[in-house]
Amino acid sequence: MKRLYRSDTQKKLGGVCGGLAEYFNIDVSLVRLLWALTLFFGGAGLLVYLIAWIIIPPRQQII
């Protein structure tokens, strides 16, 4: 079963874009570009990113 987590490896700020890219198996640059476009054209991208940062859990490190 596939689960959505924030990324530890593809992270610039919170790992949300990296986690979405890993979940949908697409390039992380494409997700970041789409997110940046929502910032410029819709303005809601920042709010959605912050909400996703809170809701999407981080990947648990297995020791």
C-alpha positions as CSV (number, residue, x, y, z in Angstrom):
1,M,0.0,0.0,0.0
2,K,1.4,3.4,-1.1
3,R,1.4,6.2,1.5
4,L,2.1,9.9,1.2
5,Y,4.9,11.2,3.3
6,R,7.1,14.4,3.2
7,S,10.4,13.6,1.6
8,D,13.7,13.4,3.5
9,T,15.9,13.3,0.5
10,Q,14.2,15.7,-2.0
11,K,13.6,18.5,0.5
12,K,14.2,22.2,0.0
13,L,11.8,23.7,2.6
14,G,9.5,21.1,4.2
15,G,9.7,18.1,1.8
16,V,6.1,18.5,0.6
17,C,6.9,18.8,-3.1
18,G,9.5,16.0,-2.8
19,G,6.9,13.8,-1.1
20,L,4.3,14.5,-3.7
21,A,6.8,13.7,-6.5
22,E,7.7,10.4,-4.9
23,Y,4.1,9.5,-4.4
24,F,3.1,10.2,-8.0
25,N,6.4,9.0,-9.4
26,I,7.2,12.2,-11.3
27,D,10.1,14.6,-11.3
28,V,10.3,16.8,-8.2
29,S,11.2,19.8,-10.4
30,L,7.9,19.6,-12.2
31,V,6.0,19.6,-8.9
32,R,8.0,22.6,-7.6
33,L,7.4,24.5,-10.9
34,L,3.6,23.8,-10.7
35,W,3.6,25.0,-7.0
36,A,5.5,28.2,-8.0
37,L,2.9,28.9,-10.7
38,T,0.1,28.6,-8.1
39,L,2.0,31.2,-6.1
40,F,2.1,33.7,-9.0
41,F,-1.2,33.1,-10.6
42,G,-3.5,32.0,-7.8
43,G,-1.8,33.3,-4.7
44,A,-3.2,30.3,-2.7
45,G,-0.1,28.2,-3.2
46,L,1.6,29.4,-0.1
47,L,-1.4,28.7,2.1
48,V,-1.9,25.2,0.5
49,Y,1.8,24.4,1.0
50,L,1.7,25.4,4.7
51,I,-1.4,23.3,5.2
52,A,0.1,20.3,3.4
53,W,3.3,20.7,5.5
54,I,1.2,20.4,8.6
55,I,-1.1,17.5,7.4
56,I,1.4,15.3,5.5
57,P,3.5,13.3,8.1
58,P,7.2,13.0,7.8
59,R,8.7,9.7,6.9
60,Q,9.7,7.7,10.0
61,Q,13.3,6.8,10.2
62,I,13.9,3.1,10.8
63,I,16.9,2.5,13.0
